[in-house]
Amino acid sequence: MVPMNALDGIRVLDLSRVLAGPWCTQTLADLGADVIKVERPGSGDDTRSWGPPFLKDRDGNDTAEAAYYLGTNRNKRSITCDIASPQGQALVRELAAHCQVVVENYKVGDMARYGLDYASLRAVNPALVYCSVTGFGQTGPYRERAGYDYAVQGIGGLMSITGERDDIGGGPQKVGVAVADLFTGMYSTVGILAALRHAERTGEGQHLDMALLDTQVAMLANLGANYLVSGKVPGRAGNAHQNIVPYQVFEVAPAADGSKDHVILAVGNDGQWAKFCQVAGRPELASDERFARNQDRVRNRALLVPLLEAVLLARGKADWLASLEAAKVPCGAINNLAEVFADPQVRERGMVHAWEHPLAGQVKLVASPIKLSATPVRTDAPPPLLGQHTEQVLREVLGCDDARIAALRAEEVI
């Protein structure tokens, strides 16, 4: 017997593109929801063309699918529909009547002009959960601005606390992936699941107003709390932790080829600190009143860190990692992506899935990290072809016949 997925029976109409919205709907699709991705006829989601790299076919030629697109749209069905046309808008309203969730990330006011806003769709489906994802939300002085992850990382404070310290030449630095988009997608997923629970109990849908800036401010986490409690504006700390010492990257003895090598040392409490001092051959540091407690180490960071830098340089990475792991002191290597996907733990956890692509053959992509014992996540491929499922969805969901589908194609609605 094939196990059920957690969200079997939930149908999502996905009007989003690029990253925040598609990341949300990809997670819902992983959990078993039937996600119908609505794309522009002819071009589709912007990320289909965000390459190189592009997926290559069996002959080594680029296909039309960028890796970016493939990494954010697994387990979905793709249809094309021109929502700028009255016929396309009518088709979306018809589909929304058969869905439990709609996700969109258009500019504030666009959906209302199309007659596809929450108020309009609630009229045809009162239990609908409608999620709007924008840069700055539906209210406030910035609501009409275009909100992109990069800008939001800056406006929301993340770039002021990311990067090397200013006193040693640091400056504003964004995170290597679009974290404001990704976190907004995940918060949107949580909000949608909560709203679905409410709709199941009451029959009442609701509108989720999700903003990248709101999410970015929430993501400031302990540093946001630090500022609000102390009134002190935190700066960049490089690879160090603002509230824990030692919790940073240290250079160790050079690698075999003479290149610099590093380890992450992440001492989270005073017991781990004592164990580290034993491994490092400096047990006296654990009882030194300047360093005995974490609060002491934070206050005396400028004294302690240079001592530790000298200690860590005395041994190589493999030696440190083996010794620290044996002593249960949190530590780690800094892997490049080739090393990540070759890591035995990553392999054991099944974080890569292989799919068959009609043009490229076997394709490997990152898998969902969610592990459910009774309702495992889905592992279907992203829709490789733009509009691949248009006819299937229109027949299955709306009962369209050949004549209506032909008419929609003739009118360039799909």
NUKOLVO-972545 format. One record per residue (C-alpha): x, y, z; residue in three letters. Coordinates in Angstrom, 1 decimal. Example, Ala and Ser with C-alpha at 12.3 -4.5 7.8 and 13.67 -1.06 7.14 Angstrom:
BEGIN
rec c1:12.3; c2:-4.5; c3:7.8; aa:Ala
rec c1:13.7; c2:-1.1; c3:7.1; aa:Ser
***
This chain:
BEGIN
rec c1:0.0; c2:0.0; c3:0.0; aa:Met
rec c1:1.4; c2:3.4; c3:-1.0; aa:Val
rec c1:1.6; c2:5.7; c3:2.0; aa:Pro
rec c1:-0.5; c2:8.9; c3:2.0; aa:Met
rec c1:1.1; c2:12.3; c3:1.9; aa:Asn
rec c1:0.3; c2:14.7; c3:4.7; aa:Ala
rec c1:-1.4; c2:17.2; c3:2.4; aa:Leu
rec c1:-3.3; c2:14.8; c3:0.2; aa:Asp
rec c1:-6.5; c2:16.4; c3:-1.0; aa:Gly
rec c1:-5.1; c2:20.0; c3:-0.8; aa:Ile
rec c1:-4.9; c2:21.8; c3:-4.1; aa:Arg
rec c1:-2.8; c2:24.9; c3:-4.4; aa:Val
rec c1:-3.1; c2:27.4; c3:-7.2; aa:Leu
rec c1:0.4; c2:28.9; c3:-7.5; aa:Asp
rec c1:0.4; c2:32.3; c3:-9.2; aa:Leu
rec c1:3.9; c2:33.1; c3:-7.8; aa:Ser
rec c1:7.3; c2:33.2; c3:-9.5; aa:Arg
rec c1:11.0; c2:33.5; c3:-8.8; aa:Val
rec c1:11.7; c2:32.4; c3:-5.2; aa:Leu
rec c1:9.7; c2:33.3; c3:-2.1; aa:Ala
rec c1:6.3; c2:32.2; c3:-3.4; aa:Gly
rec c1:7.7; c2:29.1; c3:-5.3; aa:Pro
rec c1:9.7; c2:28.1; c3:-2.2; aa:Trp
rec c1:6.5; c2:28.1; c3:-0.2; aa:Cys
rec c1:4.5; c2:26.1; c3:-2.8; aa:Thr
rec c1:7.4; c2:23.7; c3:-3.3; aa:Gln
rec c1:7.3; c2:22.9; c3:0.4; aa:Thr
rec c1:3.5; c2:22.4; c3:0.2; aa:Leu
rec c1:4.0; c2:20.2; c3:-2.8; aa:Ala
rec c1:6.7; c2:18.2; c3:-1.0; aa:Asp
rec c1:4.1; c2:17.5; c3:1.7; aa:Leu
rec c1:1.6; c2:16.2; c3:-0.8; aa:Gly
rec c1:-0.4; c2:19.1; c3:-2.0; aa:Ala
rec c1:-1.4; c2:19.2; c3:-5.7; aa:Asp
rec c1:0.3; c2:22.5; c3:-6.7; aa:Val
rec c1:-0.8; c2:23.9; c3:-10.0; aa:Ile
rec c1:1.9; c2:26.4; c3:-11.1; aa:Lys
rec c1:0.4; c2:29.0; c3:-13.4; aa:Val
rec c1:3.0; c2:30.4; c3:-15.8; aa:Glu
rec c1:3.1; c2:33.0; c3:-18.6; aa:Arg
rec c1:2.5; c2:31.5; c3:-22.0; aa:Pro
rec c1:5.7; c2:31.6; c3:-24.0; aa:Gly
rec c1:8.2; c2:32.5; c3:-21.3; aa:Ser
rec c1:7.0; c2:31.0; c3:-18.0; aa:Gly
rec c1:8.5; c2:31.7; c3:-14.6; aa:Asp
rec c1:11.4; c2:34.2; c3:-14.8; aa:Asp
rec c1:13.8; c2:31.7; c3:-13.3; aa:Thr
rec c1:13.5; c2:29.3; c3:-16.3; aa:Arg
rec c1:15.9; c2:31.6; c3:-18.0; aa:Ser
rec c1:18.1; c2:32.5; c3:-15.0; aa:Trp
rec c1:21.2; c2:30.7; c3:-16.2; aa:Gly
rec c1:23.7; c2:29.4; c3:-16.9; aa:Pro
rec c1:23.9; c2:26.8; c3:-15.7; aa:Pro
rec c1:21.1; c2:25.3; c3:-17.8; aa:Phe
rec c1:20.2; c2:21.6; c3:-17.7; aa:Leu
rec c1:21.8; c2:19.9; c3:-20.6; aa:Lys
rec c1:20.1; c2:17.3; c3:-22.8; aa:Asp
rec c1:21.5; c2:13.9; c3:-23.7; aa:Arg
rec c1:23.6; c2:15.5; c3:-26.5; aa:Asp
rec c1:25.2; c2:18.0; c3:-24.1; aa:Gly
rec c1:23.1; c2:21.0; c3:-25.4; aa:Asn
rec c1:21.4; c2:23.5; c3:-23.1; aa:Asp
rec c1:17.7; c2:22.9; c3:-22.5; aa:Thr
rec c1:15.3; c2:25.8; c3:-21.7; aa:Ala
rec c1:15.4; c2:25.0; c3:-18.0; aa:Glu
rec c1:17.9; c2:26.8; c3:-15.7; aa:Ala
rec c1:19.1; c2:25.0; c3:-12.6; aa:Ala
rec c1:17.6; c2:27.8; c3:-10.6; aa:Tyr
rec c1:14.1; c2:26.9; c3:-11.8; aa:Tyr
rec c1:14.6; c2:23.2; c3:-11.3; aa:Leu
rec c1:15.7; c2:23.8; c3:-7.7; aa:Gly
rec c1:12.5; c2:25.6; c3:-6.6; aa:Thr
rec c1:9.6; c2:23.8; c3:-8.4; aa:Asn
rec c1:9.7; c2:20.1; c3:-7.7; aa:Arg
rec c1:6.5; c2:18.2; c3:-7.3; aa:Asn
rec c1:4.4; c2:20.8; c3:-9.2; aa:Lys
rec c1:2.2; c2:20.7; c3:-12.3; aa:Arg
rec c1:2.8; c2:23.5; c3:-14.9; aa:Ser
rec c1:0.0; c2:25.2; c3:-16.8; aa:Ile
rec c1:0.1; c2:28.3; c3:-18.9; aa:Thr
rec c1:-2.5; c2:31.1; c3:-18.6; aa:Cys
rec c1:-2.4; c2:34.7; c3:-19.6; aa:Asp
rec c1:-3.9; c2:36.3; c3:-16.5; aa:Ile
rec c1:-3.6; c2:39.8; c3:-18.1; aa:Ala
rec c1:-6.5; c2:38.8; c3:-20.4; aa:Ser
rec c1:-10.1; c2:38.8; c3:-19.3; aa:Pro
rec c1:-10.4; c2:35.2; c3:-20.5; aa:Gln
rec c1:-7.3; c2:34.2; c3:-18.5; aa:Gly
rec c1:-8.7; c2:36.0; c3:-15.4; aa:Gln
rec c1:-11.9; c2:34.1; c3:-15.7; aa:Ala
rec c1:-10.0; c2:30.8; c3:-16.0; aa:Leu
rec c1:-8.1; c2:31.5; c3:-12.8; aa:Val
rec c1:-11.3; c2:32.4; c3:-10.9; aa:Arg
rec c1:-12.8; c2:29.1; c3:-12.1; aa:Glu
rec c1:-9.7; c2:27.2; c3:-11.0; aa:Leu
rec c1:-9.7; c2:29.0; c3:-7.6; aa:Ala
rec c1:-13.2; c2:27.7; c3:-6.9; aa:Ala
rec c1:-11.6; c2:24.2; c3:-6.9; aa:His
rec c1:-8.6; c2:25.0; c3:-4.8; aa:Cys
rec c1:-8.0; c2:25.3; c3:-1.0; aa:Gln
rec c1:-5.0; c2:27.7; c3:-1.4; aa:Val
rec c1:-3.9; c2:30.5; c3:-3.7; aa:Val
rec c1:-0.4; c2:31.9; c3:-3.5; aa:Val
rec c1:0.5; c2:35.1; c3:-5.5; aa:Glu
rec c1:3.4; c2:37.5; c3:-5.4; aa:Asn
rec c1:2.3; c2:40.3; c3:-7.6; aa:Tyr
rec c1:2.7; c2:44.0; c3:-6.8; aa:Lys
rec c1:0.2; c2:45.5; c3:-4.4; aa:Val
rec c1:-3.0; c2:46.3; c3:-6.3; aa:Gly
rec c1:-2.3; c2:44.1; c3:-9.4; aa:Asp
rec c1:-4.5; c2:41.3; c3:-8.4; aa:Met
rec c1:-7.4; c2:43.6; c3:-7.6; aa:Ala
rec c1:-7.1; c2:45.2; c3:-11.1; aa:Arg
rec c1:-7.3; c2:41.6; c3:-12.5; aa:Tyr
rec c1:-10.3; c2:40.7; c3:-10.3; aa:Gly
rec c1:-8.1; c2:38.1; c3:-8.7; aa:Leu
rec c1:-7.6; c2:39.6; c3:-5.3; aa:Asp
rec c1:-8.7; c2:37.9; c3:-2.1; aa:Tyr
rec c1:-12.1; c2:39.6; c3:-2.0; aa:Ala
rec c1:-12.9; c2:38.6; c3:-5.5; aa:Ser
rec c1:-11.8; c2:35.0; c3:-5.1; aa:Leu
rec c1:-13.5; c2:34.7; c3:-1.7; aa:Arg
rec c1:-16.7; c2:35.4; c3:-3.4; aa:Ala
rec c1:-16.4; c2:32.1; c3:-5.4; aa:Val
rec c1:-14.7; c2:30.1; c3:-2.6; aa:Asn
rec c1:-15.4; c2:31.4; c3:1.0; aa:Pro
rec c1:-13.0; c2:28.8; c3:2.5; aa:Ala
rec c1:-10.1; c2:29.9; c3:0.4; aa:Leu
rec c1:-6.7; c2:30.5; c3:2.0; aa:Val
rec c1:-5.1; c2:33.3; c3:0.0; aa:Tyr
rec c1:-1.4; c2:34.1; c3:0.5; aa:Cys
rec c1:0.1; c2:37.4; c3:-0.9; aa:Ser
rec c1:3.8; c2:37.6; c3:-0.8; aa:Val
rec c1:5.4; c2:41.1; c3:-1.4; aa:Thr
rec c1:8.5; c2:42.9; c3:-0.5; aa:Gly
rec c1:6.9; c2:45.2; c3:2.0; aa:Phe
rec c1:3.3; c2:44.1; c3:2.6; aa:Gly
rec c1:-0.1; c2:45.3; c3:1.7; aa:Gln
rec c1:0.1; c2:48.3; c3:4.1; aa:Thr
rec c1:2.6; c2:51.0; c3:5.0; aa:Gly
rec c1:4.5; c2:53.7; c3:3.1; aa:Pro
rec c1:6.6; c2:51.2; c3:1.2; aa:Tyr
rec c1:3.8; c2:49.0; c3:0.1; aa:Arg
rec c1:4.0; c2:49.9; c3:-3.6; aa:Glu
rec c1:7.8; c2:49.5; c3:-3.8; aa:Arg
rec c1:9.2; c2:46.5; c3:-5.6; aa:Ala
rec c1:10.9; c2:44.4; c3:-2.9; aa:Gly
rec c1:13.9; c2:42.2; c3:-3.8; aa:Tyr
rec c1:15.8; c2:40.0; c3:-1.5; aa:Asp
rec c1:19.1; c2:41.9; c3:-1.9; aa:Tyr
rec c1:17.5; c2:45.2; c3:-1.0; aa:Ala
rec c1:15.5; c2:43.8; c3:1.8; aa:Val
rec c1:18.7; c2:42.2; c3:3.3; aa:Gln
rec c1:20.0; c2:45.8; c3:3.4; aa:Gly
rec c1:16.9; c2:47.6; c3:4.6; aa:Ile
rec c1:16.1; c2:45.0; c3:7.1; aa:Gly
rec c1:19.5; c2:45.2; c3:8.9; aa:Gly
rec c1:21.0; c2:41.9; c3:7.9; aa:Leu
rec c1:23.9; c2:43.4; c3:5.9; aa:Met
rec c1:24.8; c2:45.6; c3:8.8; aa:Ser
rec c1:25.6; c2:42.5; c3:10.9; aa:Ile
rec c1:26.9; c2:40.2; c3:8.1; aa:Thr
rec c1:30.6; c2:40.4; c3:7.0; aa:Gly
rec c1:34.0; c2:40.9; c3:8.5; aa:Glu
rec c1:34.4; c2:43.5; c3:11.3; aa:Arg
rec c1:34.7; c2:47.1; c3:10.1; aa:Asp
rec c1:37.8; c2:47.7; c3:12.1; aa:Asp
rec c1:39.7; c2:45.2; c3:10.0; aa:Ile
rec c1:38.4; c2:46.3; c3:6.6; aa:Gly
rec c1:34.9; c2:44.8; c3:6.5; aa:Gly
rec c1:31.9; c2:46.2; c3:4.9; aa:Gly
rec c1:28.3; c2:45.4; c3:4.0; aa:Pro
rec c1:27.9; c2:41.8; c3:2.9; aa:Gln
rec c1:24.8; c2:39.9; c3:1.8; aa:Lys
rec c1:24.3; c2:36.3; c3:2.6; aa:Val
rec c1:25.3; c2:33.8; c3:-0.2; aa:Gly
rec c1:21.7; c2:32.7; c3:-0.8; aa:Val
rec c1:18.5; c2:34.8; c3:-0.9; aa:Ala
rec c1:17.6; c2:34.2; c3:2.7; aa:Val
rec c1:14.8; c2:36.8; c3:3.0; aa:Ala
rec c1:13.1; c2:35.1; c3:0.1; aa:Asp
rec c1:13.6; c2:31.7; c3:1.5; aa:Leu
rec c1:12.5; c2:32.5; c3:5.1; aa:Phe
rec c1:9.5; c2:34.3; c3:3.7; aa:Thr
rec c1:8.6; c2:31.2; c3:1.8; aa:Gly
rec c1:8.9; c2:29.1; c3:4.9; aa:Met
rec c1:6.9; c2:31.5; c3:7.1; aa:Tyr
rec c1:4.3; c2:31.6; c3:4.4; aa:Ser
rec c1:4.1; c2:27.8; c3:4.5; aa:Thr
rec c1:3.6; c2:27.9; c3:8.3; aa:Val
rec c1:0.9; c2:30.5; c3:7.9; aa:Gly
rec c1:-0.9; c2:28.6; c3:5.2; aa:Ile
rec c1:-1.0; c2:25.4; c3:7.2; aa:Leu
rec c1:-2.4; c2:27.3; c3:10.2; aa:Ala
rec c1:-5.0; c2:29.0; c3:8.0; aa:Ala
rec c1:-6.0; c2:25.6; c3:6.5; aa:Leu
rec c1:-6.5; c2:24.3; c3:10.0; aa:Arg
rec c1:-8.8; c2:27.2; c3:10.8; aa:His
rec c1:-10.7; c2:26.7; c3:7.5; aa:Ala
rec c1:-11.2; c2:23.0; c3:8.3; aa:Glu
rec c1:-12.8; c2:23.9; c3:11.6; aa:Arg
rec c1:-14.9; c2:26.8; c3:10.6; aa:Thr
rec c1:-15.2; c2:26.8; c3:6.8; aa:Gly
rec c1:-13.7; c2:30.3; c3:6.8; aa:Glu
rec c1:-10.8; c2:31.2; c3:4.6; aa:Gly
rec c1:-8.5; c2:34.1; c3:5.2; aa:Gln
rec c1:-5.8; c2:36.4; c3:3.7; aa:His
rec c1:-2.2; c2:36.1; c3:4.6; aa:Leu
rec c1:-0.2; c2:39.3; c3:4.1; aa:Asp
rec c1:3.4; c2:38.1; c3:3.9; aa:Met
rec c1:6.3; c2:40.6; c3:3.5; aa:Ala
rec c1:10.0; c2:40.0; c3:2.9; aa:Leu
rec c1:10.9; c2:43.0; c3:5.2; aa:Leu
rec c1:8.7; c2:41.7; c3:8.0; aa:Asp
rec c1:10.4; c2:38.3; c3:7.8; aa:Thr
rec c1:13.9; c2:39.9; c3:7.6; aa:Gln
rec c1:13.2; c2:41.9; c3:10.8; aa:Val
rec c1:12.0; c2:38.7; c3:12.5; aa:Ala
rec c1:15.1; c2:36.9; c3:11.3; aa:Met
rec c1:17.3; c2:39.3; c3:13.3; aa:Leu
rec c1:16.5; c2:37.0; c3:16.2; aa:Ala
rec c1:18.9; c2:37.4; c3:19.1; aa:Asn
rec c1:20.6; c2:40.4; c3:17.6; aa:Leu
rec c1:17.2; c2:42.2; c3:17.3; aa:Gly
rec c1:16.5; c2:41.3; c3:20.9; aa:Ala
rec c1:20.0; c2:42.5; c3:21.9; aa:Asn
rec c1:19.3; c2:45.9; c3:20.4; aa:Tyr
rec c1:15.8; c2:46.3; c3:21.8; aa:Leu
rec c1:17.0; c2:45.3; c3:25.3; aa:Val
rec c1:20.3; c2:47.2; c3:25.4; aa:Ser
rec c1:19.8; c2:50.1; c3:23.0; aa:Gly
rec c1:23.2; c2:49.3; c3:21.5; aa:Lys
rec c1:23.5; c2:48.9; c3:17.8; aa:Val
rec c1:25.4; c2:45.7; c3:16.9; aa:Pro
rec c1:28.0; c2:45.7; c3:14.2; aa:Gly
rec c1:29.6; c2:43.1; c3:12.0; aa:Arg
rec c1:31.4; c2:40.3; c3:13.8; aa:Ala
rec c1:32.7; c2:38.3; c3:10.9; aa:Gly
rec c1:32.6; c2:34.6; c3:11.7; aa:Asn
rec c1:32.3; c2:35.2; c3:15.4; aa:Ala
rec c1:29.2; c2:35.0; c3:17.5; aa:His
rec c1:27.9; c2:38.1; c3:19.2; aa:Gln
rec c1:26.8; c2:36.4; c3:22.4; aa:Asn
rec c1:29.1; c2:33.3; c3:22.7; aa:Ile
rec c1:32.9; c2:32.9; c3:22.9; aa:Val
rec c1:34.7; c2:31.0; c3:21.4; aa:Pro
rec c1:32.2; c2:30.5; c3:18.6; aa:Tyr
rec c1:33.9; c2:31.3; c3:15.3; aa:Gln
rec c1:36.3; c2:30.2; c3:12.6; aa:Val
rec c1:39.9; c2:29.6; c3:13.5; aa:Phe
rec c1:42.9; c2:29.1; c3:11.2; aa:Glu
rec c1:44.8; c2:25.9; c3:11.9; aa:Val
rec c1:48.1; c2:24.5; c3:10.6; aa:Ala
rec c1:48.4; c2:24.6; c3:6.8; aa:Pro
rec c1:47.0; c2:21.8; c3:4.7; aa:Ala
rec c1:49.3; c2:19.3; c3:3.0; aa:Ala
rec c1:49.6; c2:21.4; c3:-0.1; aa:Asp
rec c1:50.6; c2:24.4; c3:2.0; aa:Gly
rec c1:47.3; c2:26.3; c3:1.7; aa:Ser
rec c1:45.5; c2:27.8; c3:4.6; aa:Lys
rec c1:43.1; c2:25.6; c3:6.5; aa:Asp
rec c1:40.4; c2:26.3; c3:9.0; aa:His
rec c1:37.9; c2:24.8; c3:11.5; aa:Val
rec c1:34.8; c2:26.0; c3:13.1; aa:Ile
rec c1:34.9; c2:26.0; c3:16.9; aa:Leu
rec c1:31.4; c2:26.3; c3:18.5; aa:Ala
rec c1:31.7; c2:26.2; c3:22.3; aa:Val
rec c1:28.2; c2:26.6; c3:23.5; aa:Gly
rec c1:28.5; c2:26.3; c3:27.3; aa:Asn
rec c1:31.0; c2:26.3; c3:30.1; aa:Asp
rec c1:31.2; c2:22.5; c3:30.3; aa:Gly
rec c1:32.2; c2:22.4; c3:26.6; aa:Gln
rec c1:34.8; c2:25.2; c3:27.3; aa:Trp
rec c1:36.4; c2:23.1; c3:29.9; aa:Ala
rec c1:36.6; c2:20.1; c3:27.6; aa:Lys
rec c1:38.1; c2:22.2; c3:24.8; aa:Phe
rec c1:40.8; c2:23.5; c3:27.2; aa:Cys
rec c1:41.7; c2:19.9; c3:28.0; aa:Gln
rec c1:41.9; c2:18.9; c3:24.3; aa:Val
rec c1:43.9; c2:22.1; c3:23.6; aa:Ala
rec c1:46.4; c2:21.4; c3:26.3; aa:Gly
rec c1:45.5; c2:24.6; c3:28.1; aa:Arg
rec c1:43.4; c2:23.4; c3:31.1; aa:Pro
rec c1:44.3; c2:26.5; c3:33.1; aa:Glu
rec c1:42.2; c2:28.7; c3:30.8; aa:Leu
rec c1:39.1; c2:26.9; c3:32.0; aa:Ala
rec c1:39.6; c2:28.1; c3:35.6; aa:Ser
rec c1:41.0; c2:31.6; c3:34.7; aa:Asp
rec c1:38.5; c2:34.0; c3:36.2; aa:Glu
rec c1:38.7; c2:36.1; c3:33.0; aa:Arg
rec c1:37.4; c2:33.2; c3:30.9; aa:Phe
rec c1:35.7; c2:30.7; c3:33.2; aa:Ala
rec c1:32.1; c2:31.7; c3:32.3; aa:Arg
rec c1:30.7; c2:32.6; c3:28.9; aa:Asn
rec c1:29.8; c2:36.1; c3:30.1; aa:Gln
rec c1:33.5; c2:36.5; c3:31.1; aa:Asp
rec c1:34.7; c2:35.2; c3:27.8; aa:Arg
rec c1:32.4; c2:37.6; c3:25.9; aa:Val
rec c1:33.6; c2:40.6; c3:27.9; aa:Arg
rec c1:37.2; c2:39.5; c3:27.5; aa:Asn
rec c1:37.0; c2:38.4; c3:23.9; aa:Arg
rec c1:39.8; c2:40.7; c3:22.8; aa:Ala
rec c1:42.2; c2:38.9; c3:25.3; aa:Leu
rec c1:41.0; c2:35.4; c3:24.7; aa:Leu
rec c1:40.7; c2:35.1; c3:21.0; aa:Val
rec c1:44.4; c2:35.9; c3:20.2; aa:Pro
rec c1:45.4; c2:33.2; c3:22.7; aa:Leu
rec c1:43.2; c2:30.7; c3:21.0; aa:Leu
rec c1:44.4; c2:31.7; c3:17.5; aa:Glu
rec c1:47.9; c2:30.7; c3:18.5; aa:Ala
rec c1:46.8; c2:27.4; c3:20.1; aa:Val
rec c1:44.7; c2:26.4; c3:17.0; aa:Leu
rec c1:47.6; c2:27.1; c3:14.6; aa:Leu
rec c1:49.7; c2:24.4; c3:16.3; aa:Ala
rec c1:47.7; c2:21.4; c3:14.9; aa:Arg
rec c1:46.1; c2:20.5; c3:11.6; aa:Gly
rec c1:42.4; c2:20.3; c3:10.7; aa:Lys
rec c1:42.0; c2:16.5; c3:10.8; aa:Ala
rec c1:43.7; c2:16.3; c3:14.2; aa:Asp
rec c1:41.6; c2:19.1; c3:15.7; aa:Trp
rec c1:38.3; c2:17.7; c3:14.3; aa:Leu
rec c1:39.0; c2:14.2; c3:15.5; aa:Ala
rec c1:40.1; c2:15.3; c3:19.0; aa:Ser
rec c1:37.3; c2:17.8; c3:19.5; aa:Leu
rec c1:34.6; c2:15.4; c3:18.2; aa:Glu
rec c1:35.9; c2:12.7; c3:20.6; aa:Ala
rec c1:35.6; c2:15.1; c3:23.5; aa:Ala
rec c1:32.0; c2:16.2; c3:22.4; aa:Lys
rec c1:33.1; c2:19.7; c3:21.7; aa:Val
rec c1:31.0; c2:21.2; c3:18.8; aa:Pro
rec c1:33.2; c2:21.8; c3:15.8; aa:Cys
rec c1:33.2; c2:21.4; c3:12.0; aa:Gly
rec c1:34.9; c2:21.7; c3:8.7; aa:Ala
rec c1:34.1; c2:24.3; c3:6.1; aa:Ile
rec c1:33.1; c2:22.4; c3:3.0; aa:Asn
rec c1:32.7; c2:23.5; c3:-0.5; aa:Asn
rec c1:29.6; c2:22.2; c3:-2.4; aa:Leu
rec c1:31.5; c2:19.2; c3:-3.9; aa:Ala
rec c1:32.4; c2:18.2; c3:-0.4; aa:Glu
rec c1:28.9; c2:18.8; c3:0.9; aa:Val
rec c1:27.3; c2:16.4; c3:-1.6; aa:Phe
rec c1:30.1; c2:13.8; c3:-1.1; aa:Ala
rec c1:29.6; c2:13.9; c3:2.7; aa:Asp
rec c1:28.6; c2:10.5; c3:4.0; aa:Pro
rec c1:26.0; c2:12.1; c3:6.4; aa:Gln
rec c1:24.4; c2:14.1; c3:3.6; aa:Val
rec c1:24.3; c2:10.9; c3:1.5; aa:Arg
rec c1:22.8; c2:8.8; c3:4.3; aa:Glu
rec c1:20.1; c2:11.4; c3:4.9; aa:Arg
rec c1:19.0; c2:11.2; c3:1.3; aa:Gly
rec c1:19.4; c2:14.9; c3:0.5; aa:Met
rec c1:19.9; c2:14.2; c3:-3.2; aa:Val
rec c1:17.2; c2:12.6; c3:-5.4; aa:His
rec c1:17.5; c2:11.5; c3:-9.0; aa:Ala
rec c1:14.7; c2:12.0; c3:-11.5; aa:Trp
rec c1:14.2; c2:11.0; c3:-15.2; aa:Glu
rec c1:14.0; c2:14.1; c3:-17.4; aa:His
rec c1:12.5; c2:13.6; c3:-20.9; aa:Pro
rec c1:15.4; c2:15.4; c3:-22.6; aa:Leu
rec c1:18.3; c2:15.0; c3:-20.2; aa:Ala
rec c1:17.9; c2:11.5; c3:-18.7; aa:Gly
rec c1:18.8; c2:11.2; c3:-15.1; aa:Gln
rec c1:18.9; c2:14.5; c3:-13.2; aa:Val
rec c1:20.0; c2:15.0; c3:-9.6; aa:Lys
rec c1:18.5; c2:17.7; c3:-7.5; aa:Leu
rec c1:18.4; c2:18.6; c3:-3.8; aa:Val
rec c1:15.6; c2:16.8; c3:-1.9; aa:Ala
rec c1:13.3; c2:18.1; c3:0.8; aa:Ser
rec c1:14.8; c2:18.0; c3:4.3; aa:Pro
rec c1:11.5; c2:17.0; c3:5.9; aa:Ile
rec c1:11.4; c2:13.5; c3:7.3; aa:Lys
rec c1:7.9; c2:12.3; c3:8.3; aa:Leu
rec c1:7.5; c2:8.7; c3:9.5; aa:Ser
rec c1:3.9; c2:8.0; c3:8.4; aa:Ala
rec c1:3.4; c2:10.5; c3:5.6; aa:Thr
rec c1:6.7; c2:10.8; c3:3.6; aa:Pro
rec c1:7.3; c2:13.7; c3:1.3; aa:Val
rec c1:6.8; c2:13.4; c3:-2.4; aa:Arg
rec c1:9.9; c2:13.0; c3:-4.7; aa:Thr
rec c1:8.5; c2:14.0; c3:-8.1; aa:Asp
rec c1:10.5; c2:16.0; c3:-10.6; aa:Ala
rec c1:9.9; c2:19.7; c3:-11.4; aa:Pro
rec c1:7.7; c2:20.2; c3:-14.5; aa:Pro
rec c1:10.4; c2:20.2; c3:-17.1; aa:Pro
rec c1:8.3; c2:21.6; c3:-19.9; aa:Leu
rec c1:6.4; c2:24.9; c3:-19.8; aa:Leu
rec c1:2.7; c2:24.2; c3:-19.7; aa:Gly
rec c1:3.3; c2:20.5; c3:-19.6; aa:Gln
rec c1:0.1; c2:19.8; c3:-17.6; aa:His
rec c1:-2.2; c2:22.5; c3:-19.0; aa:Thr
rec c1:-4.6; c2:20.1; c3:-20.7; aa:Glu
rec c1:-4.4; c2:17.6; c3:-18.0; aa:Gln
rec c1:-5.4; c2:20.1; c3:-15.3; aa:Val
rec c1:-8.1; c2:21.7; c3:-17.3; aa:Leu
rec c1:-9.7; c2:18.4; c3:-18.0; aa:Arg
rec c1:-9.3; c2:17.0; c3:-14.5; aa:Glu
rec c1:-10.2; c2:20.1; c3:-12.4; aa:Val
rec c1:-12.6; c2:21.9; c3:-14.7; aa:Leu
rec c1:-13.9; c2:19.2; c3:-16.9; aa:Gly
rec c1:-12.9; c2:21.0; c3:-20.1; aa:Cys
rec c1:-13.5; c2:19.2; c3:-23.4; aa:Asp
rec c1:-11.4; c2:19.4; c3:-26.6; aa:Asp
rec c1:-13.5; c2:22.2; c3:-28.0; aa:Ala
rec c1:-13.0; c2:24.5; c3:-25.0; aa:Arg
rec c1:-9.3; c2:23.8; c3:-24.8; aa:Ile
rec c1:-8.9; c2:24.4; c3:-28.5; aa:Ala
rec c1:-10.7; c2:27.7; c3:-28.1; aa:Ala
rec c1:-8.5; c2:28.8; c3:-25.2; aa:Leu
rec c1:-5.4; c2:28.0; c3:-27.3; aa:Arg
rec c1:-6.8; c2:29.9; c3:-30.3; aa:Ala
rec c1:-7.4; c2:33.0; c3:-28.1; aa:Glu
rec c1:-3.9; c2:32.6; c3:-26.7; aa:Glu
rec c1:-5.2; c2:32.4; c3:-23.2; aa:Val
rec c1:-3.2; c2:29.2; c3:-22.6; aa:Ile
***
